[in-house]
Amino acid sequence: MKKVLVILLAVTLLAVTFVPAYAGGNGPGKSGATTTVTGTGARAGSVTGTATQQKAPRGTFAITGTIAAISSDPISGAKTVTVQVVASNYLVKSFVGTPVVVTVTDQTRFMLRTSTTTTATIITFADLQVGQPVSVNGIVANNIWTAQRITVGASLSCLPVP
């Protein structure tokens, strides 16, 4: 009876270990599409394989930089802030050194931080100015960057000294 229980316990532990791995399938997102490539010449032929499309970042982003442009469409009401990215979290690390257009919504909070020892002050979209150092937190999905909070007065200590 002991041998049966030991074997049953071992099989259960193996099942608990391997079943979640198989349930994961092909990873997140859609599986790759089948692609056929046909060539000509001495080594002509047809190759069929699986290609996976690189996905845009998706999740919560945090960037620091300077405001490069501010846009407000009076007809649609759409507002955007272009930030020249100096530093970021890991999700959007590939965007460091590039300008990113961030969409501003009615839910976006605007803050002004004058020093590290004082509490941030609430400001409005109209208070933003090109050239100001900012930190922006928000959500990126389908290449649409939506700001949840923009804080003016961010420390850009990561900038190289000229």
Backbone as JSON Lines, residues from 0, in Angstrom:
{"i":0,"aa":"M","n":[0.82,-1.19,0.0],"ca":[0.0,0.0,0.0],"c":[0.86,1.26,0.0]}
{"i":1,"aa":"K","n":[2.01,1.22,0.76],"ca":[2.89,2.37,0.81],"c":[3.48,2.66,-0.57]}
{"i":2,"aa":"K","n":[3.83,1.61,-1.3],"ca":[4.42,1.79,-2.63],"c":[3.43,2.47,-3.57]}
{"i":3,"aa":"V","n":[2.17,2.08,-3.48],"ca":[1.15,2.67,-4.34],"c":[0.98,4.15,-4.01]}
{"i":4,"aa":"L","n":[0.96,4.5,-2.73],"ca":[0.83,5.89,-2.32],"c":[2.03,6.73,-2.77]}
{"i":5,"aa":"V","n":[3.23,6.17,-2.66],"ca":[4.43,6.89,-3.08],"c":[4.4,7.13,-4.59]}
{"i":6,"aa":"I","n":[4.02,6.11,-5.35],"ca":[3.93,6.26,-6.81],"c":[2.84,7.26,-7.18]}
{"i":7,"aa":"L","n":[1.7,7.18,-6.52],"ca":[0.61,8.13,-6.78],"c":[1.04,9.56,-6.45]}
{"i":8,"aa":"L","n":[1.76,9.75,-5.36],"ca":[2.26,11.06,-4.99],"c":[3.25,11.58,-6.02]}
{"i":9,"aa":"A","n":[4.15,10.72,-6.5],"ca":[5.13,11.13,-7.51],"c":[4.45,11.53,-8.81]}
{"i":10,"aa":"V","n":[3.45,10.77,-9.24],"ca":[2.72,11.1,-10.47],"c":[1.96,12.41,-10.31]}
{"i":11,"aa":"T","n":[1.37,12.62,-9.15],"ca":[0.64,13.87,-8.89],"c":[1.58,15.07,-8.93]}
{"i":12,"aa":"L","n":[2.75,14.94,-8.31],"ca":[3.71,16.04,-8.34],"c":[4.19,16.34,-9.76]}
{"i":13,"aa":"L","n":[4.42,15.3,-10.55],"ca":[4.82,15.52,-11.94],"c":[3.71,16.21,-12.72]}
{"i":14,"aa":"A","n":[2.48,15.78,-12.5],"ca":[1.35,16.39,-13.22],"c":[1.2,17.86,-12.84]}
{"i":15,"aa":"V","n":[1.35,18.16,-11.55],"ca":[1.23,19.54,-11.09],"c":[2.35,20.41,-11.7]}
{"i":16,"aa":"T","n":[3.5,19.8,-11.94],"ca":[4.63,20.54,-12.5],"c":[4.47,20.8,-13.99]}
{"i":17,"aa":"F","n":[4.02,19.8,-14.76],"ca":[4.01,19.92,-16.21],"c":[2.72,20.46,-16.81]}
{"i":18,"aa":"V","n":[1.6,20.27,-16.18],"ca":[0.32,20.72,-16.75],"c":[0.29,22.23,-16.96]}
{"i":19,"aa":"P","n":[0.72,23.07,-16.01],"ca":[0.7,24.52,-16.29],"c":[1.6,24.91,-17.46]}
{"i":20,"aa":"A","n":[2.72,24.21,-17.62],"ca":[3.62,24.52,-18.73],"c":[2.95,24.23,-20.06]}
{"i":21,"aa":"Y","n":[2.23,23.14,-20.16],"ca":[1.53,22.81,-21.41],"c":[0.33,23.72,-21.63]}
{"i":22,"aa":"A","n":[-0.28,24.18,-20.57],"ca":[-1.44,25.06,-20.71],"c":[-1.05,26.41,-21.27]}
{"i":23,"aa":"G","n":[0.22,26.82,-21.08],"ca":[0.69,28.1,-21.58],"c":[0.63,28.2,-23.09]}
{"i":24,"aa":"G","n":[0.7,27.09,-23.76],"ca":[0.59,27.09,-25.22],"c":[1.74,27.81,-25.88]}
{"i":25,"aa":"N","n":[1.42,28.65,-26.84],"ca":[2.4,29.32,-27.68],"c":[2.81,30.67,-27.11]}
{"i":26,"aa":"G","n":[2.5,30.95,-25.88],"ca":[2.84,32.23,-25.29],"c":[1.73,33.24,-25.49]}
{"i":27,"aa":"P","n":[1.93,34.47,-25.02],"ca":[0.88,35.48,-25.14],"c":[0.69,35.93,-26.58]}
{"i":28,"aa":"G","n":[-0.5,36.35,-26.89],"ca":[-0.78,36.87,-28.23],"c":[-1.16,35.78,-29.2]}
{"i":29,"aa":"K","n":[-1.28,36.18,-30.45],"ca":[-1.67,35.25,-31.49],"c":[-0.47,34.43,-31.93]}
{"i":30,"aa":"S","n":[-0.74,33.25,-32.45],"ca":[0.35,32.46,-32.99],"c":[0.78,33.08,-34.31]}
{"i":31,"aa":"G","n":[1.98,32.71,-34.75],"ca":[2.51,33.29,-35.98],"c":[1.74,32.85,-37.2]}
{"i":32,"aa":"A","n":[1.85,33.61,-38.25],"ca":[1.19,33.3,-39.51],"c":[2.14,32.5,-40.38]}
{"i":33,"aa":"T","n":[1.61,31.61,-41.19],"ca":[2.44,30.83,-42.1],"c":[2.82,31.7,-43.28]}
{"i":34,"aa":"T","n":[4.11,31.69,-43.6],"ca":[4.63,32.51,-44.68],"c":[5.33,31.62,-45.68]}
{"i":35,"aa":"T","n":[5.08,31.83,-46.96],"ca":[5.76,31.09,-48.01],"c":[6.65,32.03,-48.79]}
{"i":36,"aa":"V","n":[7.91,31.63,-48.98],"ca":[8.86,32.43,-49.74],"c":[9.31,31.6,-50.92]}
{"i":37,"aa":"T","n":[9.21,32.15,-52.11],"ca":[9.61,31.44,-53.32],"c":[10.73,32.21,-53.99]}
{"i":38,"aa":"G","n":[11.8,31.51,-54.38],"ca":[12.93,32.18,-55.01],"c":[13.22,31.59,-56.37]}
{"i":39,"aa":"T","n":[14.14,32.23,-57.09],"ca":[14.56,31.74,-58.4],"c":[16.07,31.61,-58.39]}
{"i":40,"aa":"G","n":[16.59,30.89,-59.37],"ca":[18.04,30.73,-59.48],"c":[18.44,29.3,-59.22]}
{"i":41,"aa":"A","n":[19.74,29.09,-58.99],"ca":[20.29,27.74,-58.84],"c":[19.7,27.01,-57.64]}
{"i":42,"aa":"R","n":[19.36,27.72,-56.62],"ca":[18.83,27.09,-55.41],"c":[17.37,27.48,-55.21]}
{"i":43,"aa":"A","n":[16.65,27.57,-56.3],"ca":[15.25,27.97,-56.22],"c":[14.44,26.93,-55.49]}
{"i":44,"aa":"G","n":[13.41,27.37,-54.86],"ca":[12.54,26.46,-54.14],"c":[11.55,27.23,-53.33]}
{"i":45,"aa":"S","n":[10.85,26.52,-52.52],"ca":[9.82,27.13,-51.71],"c":[10.08,26.77,-50.26]}
{"i":46,"aa":"V","n":[9.96,27.75,-49.39],"ca":[10.17,27.53,-47.96],"c":[8.93,28.0,-47.24]}
{"i":47,"aa":"T","n":[8.42,27.15,-46.36],"ca":[7.26,27.53,-45.57],"c":[7.68,27.53,-44.11]}
{"i":48,"aa":"G","n":[7.31,28.59,-43.4],"ca":[7.68,28.67,-41.99],"c":[6.67,29.51,-41.23]}
{"i":49,"aa":"T","n":[6.95,29.7,-39.97],"ca":[6.08,30.49,-39.13],"c":[6.77,31.8,-38.8]}
{"i":50,"aa":"A","n":[6.07,32.91,-39.01],"ca":[6.61,34.23,-38.7],"c":[5.76,34.84,-37.6]}
{"i":51,"aa":"T","n":[6.41,35.45,-36.64],"ca":[5.65,36.12,-35.59],"c":[5.83,37.62,-35.76]}
{"i":52,"aa":"Q","n":[4.76,38.34,-35.61],"ca":[4.78,39.79,-35.75],"c":[5.21,40.41,-34.44]}
{"i":53,"aa":"Q","n":[6.17,41.33,-34.5],"ca":[6.6,42.02,-33.3],"c":[5.5,42.96,-32.85]}
{"i":54,"aa":"K","n":[5.18,42.88,-31.58],"ca":[4.08,43.67,-31.05],"c":[4.6,44.97,-30.45]}
{"i":55,"aa":"A","n":[3.77,45.99,-30.5],"ca":[4.09,47.27,-29.87],"c":[4.0,47.09,-28.36]}
{"i":56,"aa":"P","n":[4.67,47.96,-27.6],"ca":[4.58,47.83,-26.15],"c":[3.14,47.99,-25.67]}
{"i":57,"aa":"R","n":[2.82,47.3,-24.59],"ca":[1.46,47.34,-24.05],"c":[1.56,47.24,-22.54]}
{"i":58,"aa":"G","n":[1.06,48.27,-21.85],"ca":[1.09,48.25,-20.4],"c":[1.28,49.65,-19.84]}
{"i":59,"aa":"T","n":[1.76,49.71,-18.6],"ca":[1.96,50.99,-17.92],"c":[3.36,51.51,-18.24]}
{"i":60,"aa":"F","n":[3.43,52.75,-18.71],"ca":[4.74,53.32,-19.02],"c":[5.06,54.46,-18.05]}
{"i":61,"aa":"A","n":[6.35,54.71,-17.92],"ca":[6.85,55.86,-17.15],"c":[8.01,56.43,-17.94]}
{"i":62,"aa":"I","n":[7.87,57.69,-18.35],"ca":[8.94,58.34,-19.1],"c":[9.3,59.67,-18.45]}
{"i":63,"aa":"T","n":[10.53,60.09,-18.67],"ca":[11.02,61.38,-18.2],"c":[11.7,62.06,-19.37]}
{"i":64,"aa":"G","n":[11.48,63.36,-19.5],"ca":[12.1,64.09,-20.6],"c":[11.68,65.54,-20.6]}
{"i":65,"aa":"T","n":[11.77,66.15,-21.77],"ca":[11.36,67.55,-21.9],"c":[10.23,67.65,-22.91]}
{"i":66,"aa":"I","n":[9.36,68.63,-22.71],"ca":[8.24,68.84,-23.64],"c":[8.81,69.42,-24.93]}
{"i":67,"aa":"A","n":[8.56,68.72,-26.04],"ca":[9.04,69.17,-27.35],"c":[7.94,69.92,-28.1]}
{"i":68,"aa":"A","n":[6.68,69.56,-27.87],"ca":[5.56,70.22,-28.55],"c":[4.28,70.0,-27.75]}
{"i":69,"aa":"I","n":[3.36,70.94,-27.9],"ca":[2.04,70.85,-27.26],"c":[1.01,71.13,-28.33]}
{"i":70,"aa":"S","n":[-0.03,70.28,-28.39],"ca":[-1.04,70.44,-29.44],"c":[-2.43,70.33,-28.83]}
{"i":71,"aa":"S","n":[-3.32,71.2,-29.29],"ca":[-4.71,71.17,-28.86],"c":[-5.58,71.5,-30.06]}
{"i":72,"aa":"D","n":[-6.41,70.55,-30.47],"ca":[-7.3,70.76,-31.62],"c":[-8.6,71.38,-31.13]}
{"i":73,"aa":"P","n":[-8.92,72.62,-31.54],"ca":[-10.13,73.28,-31.04],"c":[-11.42,72.62,-31.52]}
{"i":74,"aa":"I","n":[-11.38,71.94,-32.65],"ca":[-12.59,71.31,-33.18],"c":[-12.9,70.0,-32.47]}
{"i":75,"aa":"S","n":[-11.91,69.09,-32.45],"ca":[-12.15,67.78,-31.84],"c":[-11.9,67.79,-30.34]}
{"i":76,"aa":"G","n":[-11.11,68.76,-29.88],"ca":[-10.78,68.8,-28.46],"c":[-9.62,67.9,-28.09]}
{"i":77,"aa":"A","n":[-9.03,67.22,-29.08],"ca":[-7.91,66.32,-28.82],"c":[-6.69,67.11,-28.38]}
{"i":78,"aa":"K","n":[-6.04,66.63,-27.32],"ca":[-4.85,67.29,-26.8],"c":[-3.71,66.29,-26.75]}
{"i":79,"aa":"T","n":[-2.53,66.73,-27.17],"ca":[-1.35,65.88,-27.11],"c":[-0.16,66.67,-26.6]}
{"i":80,"aa":"V","n":[0.77,65.95,-26.01],"ca":[2.04,66.52,-25.57],"c":[3.13,65.63,-26.15]}
{"i":81,"aa":"T","n":[4.07,66.22,-26.86],"ca":[5.2,65.46,-27.39],"c":[6.36,65.6,-26.41]}
{"i":82,"aa":"V","n":[6.88,64.46,-25.96],"ca":[7.95,64.45,-24.97],"c":[9.2,63.84,-25.6]}
{"i":83,"aa":"Q","n":[10.32,64.55,-25.51],"ca":[11.61,64.0,-25.93],"c":[12.09,63.15,-24.76]}
{"i":84,"aa":"V","n":[12.07,61.83,-24.93],"ca":[12.31,60.88,-23.83],"c":[13.8,60.82,-23.49]}
{"i":85,"aa":"V","n":[14.09,60.98,-22.19],"ca":[15.45,60.89,-21.68],"c":[15.65,59.59,-20.91]}
{"i":86,"aa":"A","n":[14.63,59.17,-20.18],"ca":[14.69,57.94,-19.4],"c":[13.3,57.34,-19.36]}
{"i":87,"aa":"S","n":[13.24,56.02,-19.12],"ca":[11.94,55.34,-19.1],"c":[12.02,54.07,-18.29]}
{"i":88,"aa":"N","n":[10.86,53.46,-18.08],"ca":[10.85,52.14,-17.46],"c":[11.2,51.11,-18.54]}
{"i":89,"aa":"Y","n":[11.35,49.87,-18.13],"ca":[11.82,48.81,-19.03],"c":[10.9,48.59,-20.23]}
{"i":90,"aa":"L","n":[9.6,48.74,-20.04],"ca":[8.63,48.48,-21.11],"c":[8.9,49.31,-22.35]}
{"i":91,"aa":"V","n":[9.26,50.56,-22.18],"ca":[9.43,51.47,-23.32],"c":[10.88,51.96,-23.43]}
{"i":92,"aa":"K","n":[11.82,51.15,-22.97],"ca":[13.24,51.52,-22.99],"c":[13.73,51.84,-24.4]}
{"i":93,"aa":"S","n":[13.17,51.19,-25.41],"ca":[13.62,51.4,-26.79],"c":[13.26,52.8,-27.31]}
{"i":94,"aa":"F","n":[12.43,53.54,-26.59],"ca":[12.02,54.88,-27.02],"c":[12.89,55.99,-26.43]}
{"i":95,"aa":"V","n":[13.88,55.63,-25.6],"ca":[14.77,56.64,-25.03],"c":[15.53,57.32,-26.16]}
{"i":96,"aa":"G","n":[15.55,58.65,-26.14],"ca":[16.22,59.42,-27.18],"c":[15.32,59.8,-28.34]}
{"i":97,"aa":"T","n":[14.06,59.39,-28.28],"ca":[13.13,59.71,-29.36],"c":[11.95,60.52,-28.82]}
{"i":98,"aa":"P","n":[11.28,61.27,-29.69],"ca":[10.07,61.97,-29.24],"c":[8.88,61.02,-29.22]}
{"i":99,"aa":"V","n":[8.04,61.15,-28.22],"ca":[6.84,60.32,-28.08],"c":[5.64,61.25,-27.95]}
{"i":100,"aa":"V","n":[4.6,61.01,-28.73],"ca":[3.38,61.81,-28.66],"c":[2.44,61.14,-27.66]}
{"i":101,"aa":"V","n":[2.11,61.86,-26.6],"ca":[1.26,61.34,-25.53],"c":[-0.1,62.04,-25.6]}
{"i":102,"aa":"T","n":[-1.17,61.24,-25.65],"ca":[-2.52,61.78,-25.68],"c":[-2.95,62.16,-24.27]}
{"i":103,"aa":"V","n":[-3.61,63.3,-24.16],"ca":[-4.09,63.79,-22.87],"c":[-5.61,63.67,-22.86]}
{"i":104,"aa":"T","n":[-6.18,63.14,-21.78],"ca":[-7.63,63.0,-21.65],"c":[-8.14,63.88,-20.52]}
{"i":105,"aa":"D","n":[-9.44,63.87,-20.32],"ca":[-10.03,64.63,-19.22],"c":[-9.62,64.06,-17.86]}
{"i":106,"aa":"Q","n":[-9.22,62.79,-17.83],"ca":[-8.81,62.15,-16.58],"c":[-7.34,62.38,-16.26]}
{"i":107,"aa":"T","n":[-6.57,62.95,-17.18],"ca":[-5.15,63.18,-16.94],"c":[-4.97,64.23,-15.85]}
{"i":108,"aa":"R","n":[-4.09,63.93,-14.89],"ca":[-3.78,64.88,-13.82],"c":[-2.5,65.62,-14.18]}
{"i":109,"aa":"F","n":[-2.47,66.92,-13.94],"ca":[-1.3,67.74,-14.2],"c":[-0.79,68.26,-12.87]}
{"i":110,"aa":"M","n":[0.5,68.08,-12.63],"ca":[1.09,68.48,-11.35],"c":[2.34,69.32,-11.62]}
{"i":111,"aa":"L","n":[2.66,70.22,-10.68],"ca":[3.88,71.02,-10.73],"c":[4.66,70.74,-9.47]}
{"i":112,"aa":"R","n":[5.89,70.3,-9.64],"ca":[6.75,70.01,-8.49],"c":[7.93,70.98,-8.54]}
{"i":113,"aa":"T","n":[7.99,71.87,-7.56],"ca":[9.04,72.89,-7.55],"c":[10.31,72.42,-6.84]}
{"i":114,"aa":"S","n":[10.18,71.48,-5.9],"ca":[11.36,70.92,-5.24],"c":[11.0,69.54,-4.7]}
{"i":115,"aa":"T","n":[12.01,68.81,-4.3],"ca":[11.77,67.46,-3.79],"c":[11.2,67.46,-2.39]}
{"i":116,"aa":"T","n":[11.23,68.6,-1.72],"ca":[10.74,68.65,-0.34],"c":[9.33,69.2,-0.22]}
{"i":117,"aa":"T","n":[8.78,69.73,-1.31],"ca":[7.43,70.29,-1.25],"c":[6.43,69.36,-1.94]}
{"i":118,"aa":"T","n":[5.18,69.54,-1.6],"ca":[4.11,68.78,-2.23],"c":[3.83,69.35,-3.61]}
{"i":119,"aa":"A","n":[3.53,68.48,-4.56],"ca":[3.22,68.93,-5.92],"c":[1.91,69.72,-5.92]}
{"i":120,"aa":"T","n":[1.86,70.73,-6.79],"ca":[0.69,71.59,-6.94],"c":[-0.08,71.19,-8.19]}
{"i":121,"aa":"I","n":[-1.4,71.24,-8.12],"ca":[-2.22,70.91,-9.29],"c":[-2.19,72.08,-10.27]}
{"i":122,"aa":"I","n":[-1.95,71.76,-11.55],"ca":[-1.97,72.76,-12.61],"c":[-2.91,72.27,-13.72]}
{"i":123,"aa":"T","n":[-2.96,72.99,-14.83],"ca":[-3.83,72.6,-15.95],"c":[-3.0,72.39,-17.21]}
{"i":124,"aa":"F","n":[-3.65,71.88,-18.25],"ca":[-3.0,71.67,-19.54],"c":[-2.44,72.99,-20.08]}
{"i":125,"aa":"A","n":[-3.15,74.09,-19.85],"ca":[-2.72,75.4,-20.34],"c":[-1.42,75.87,-19.69]}
{"i":126,"aa":"D","n":[-1.06,75.32,-18.54],"ca":[0.17,75.72,-17.85],"c":[1.42,75.05,-18.42]}
{"i":127,"aa":"L","n":[1.25,74.05,-19.27],"ca":[2.4,73.36,-19.86],"c":[3.09,74.27,-20.87]}
{"i":128,"aa":"Q","n":[4.43,74.18,-20.92],"ca":[5.22,74.97,-21.86],"c":[6.3,74.11,-22.49]}
{"i":129,"aa":"V","n":[6.6,74.39,-23.75],"ca":[7.66,73.67,-24.45],"c":[8.98,73.93,-23.72]}
{"i":130,"aa":"G","n":[9.77,72.87,-23.56],"ca":[11.06,72.97,-22.89],"c":[11.04,72.59,-21.43]}
{"i":131,"aa":"Q","n":[9.85,72.46,-20.84],"ca":[9.77,72.1,-19.42],"c":[10.16,70.64,-19.22]}
{"i":132,"aa":"P","n":[10.89,70.35,-18.14],"ca":[11.17,68.95,-17.81],"c":[9.92,68.31,-17.22]}
{"i":133,"aa":"V","n":[9.59,67.1,-17.67],"ca":[8.38,66.43,-17.19],"c":[8.63,64.95,-16.95]}
{"i":134,"aa":"S","n":[7.8,64.39,-16.1],"ca":[7.69,62.93,-16.0],"c":[6.25,62.6,-16.33]}
{"i":135,"aa":"V","n":[6.07,61.54,-17.1],"ca":[4.73,61.16,-17.56],"c":[4.51,59.69,-17.22]}
{"i":136,"aa":"N","n":[3.38,59.4,-16.61],"ca":[2.96,58.03,-16.36],"c":[1.65,57.81,-17.08]}
{"i":137,"aa":"G","n":[1.46,56.61,-17.63],"ca":[0.22,56.33,-18.33],"c":[0.18,54.92,-18.87]}
{"i":138,"aa":"I","n":[-0.69,54.73,-19.84],"ca":[-0.92,53.43,-20.46],"c":[-0.59,53.52,-21.94]}
{"i":139,"aa":"V","n":[0.12,52.51,-22.45],"ca":[0.37,52.43,-23.89],"c":[-0.25,51.13,-24.4]}
{"i":140,"aa":"A","n":[-1.05,51.25,-25.47],"ca":[-1.67,50.08,-26.1],"c":[-1.92,50.42,-27.56]}
{"i":141,"aa":"N","n":[-1.58,49.5,-28.44],"ca":[-1.78,49.7,-29.88],"c":[-1.13,50.99,-30.36]}
{"i":142,"aa":"N","n":[0.06,51.28,-29.85],"ca":[0.83,52.48,-30.21],"c":[0.12,53.78,-29.85]}
{"i":143,"aa":"I","n":[-0.82,53.74,-28.93],"ca":[-1.48,54.95,-28.43],"c":[-1.03,55.15,-26.99]}
{"i":144,"aa":"W","n":[-0.34,56.24,-26.76],"ca":[0.19,56.58,-25.44],"c":[-0.81,57.52,-24.77]}
{"i":145,"aa":"T","n":[-1.39,57.11,-23.66],"ca":[-2.38,57.92,-22.95],"c":[-1.84,58.27,-21.57]}
{"i":146,"aa":"A","n":[-1.73,59.56,-21.29],"ca":[-1.17,60.01,-20.02],"c":[-2.22,59.93,-18.91]}
{"i":147,"aa":"Q","n":[-1.81,59.39,-17.77],"ca":[-2.64,59.42,-16.57],"c":[-2.21,60.57,-15.67]}
{"i":148,"aa":"R","n":[-0.88,60.86,-15.71],"ca":[-0.34,61.96,-14.91],"c":[0.85,62.56,-15.62]}
{"i":149,"aa":"I","n":[0.9,63.88,-15.66],"ca":[2.07,64.61,-16.17],"c":[2.54,65.53,-15.06]}
{"i":150,"aa":"T","n":[3.79,65.36,-14.64],"ca":[4.35,66.2,-13.59],"c":[5.44,67.08,-14.18]}
{"i":151,"aa":"V","n":[5.24,68.39,-14.09],"ca":[6.23,69.36,-14.56],"c":[7.24,69.56,-13.44]}
{"i":152,"aa":"G","n":[8.51,69.71,-13.8],"ca":[9.55,69.93,-12.8],"c":[10.28,68.66,-12.46]}
{"i":153,"aa":"A","n":[10.23,67.67,-13.34],"ca":[10.91,66.41,-13.09],"c":[12.42,66.63,-13.07]}
{"i":154,"aa":"S","n":[13.09,65.89,-12.23],"ca":[14.54,65.97,-12.16],"c":[15.12,65.21,-13.35]}
{"i":155,"aa":"L","n":[15.89,65.9,-14.16],"ca":[16.51,65.27,-15.31],"c":[17.99,65.05,-15.04]}
{"i":156,"aa":"S","n":[18.3,64.52,-13.88],"ca":[19.69,64.3,-13.5],"c":[20.35,63.25,-14.38]}
{"i":157,"aa":"C","n":[19.56,62.51,-15.15],"ca":[20.13,61.5,-16.03],"c":[20.61,62.1,-17.35]}
{"i":158,"aa":"L","n":[20.37,63.4,-17.56],"ca":[20.85,64.06,-18.77],"c":[22.37,64.19,-18.72]}
{"i":159,"aa":"P","n":[23.04,63.97,-19.86],"ca":[24.49,64.16,-19.87],"c":[24.84,65.63,-19.67]}
{"i":160,"aa":"V","n":[25.93,65.87,-18.98],"ca":[26.38,67.24,-18.74],"c":[27.08,67.75,-19.99]}
{"i":161,"aa":"P","n":[26.7,68.94,-20.51],"ca":[27.33,69.44,-21.75],"c":[28.76,69.86,-21.54]}
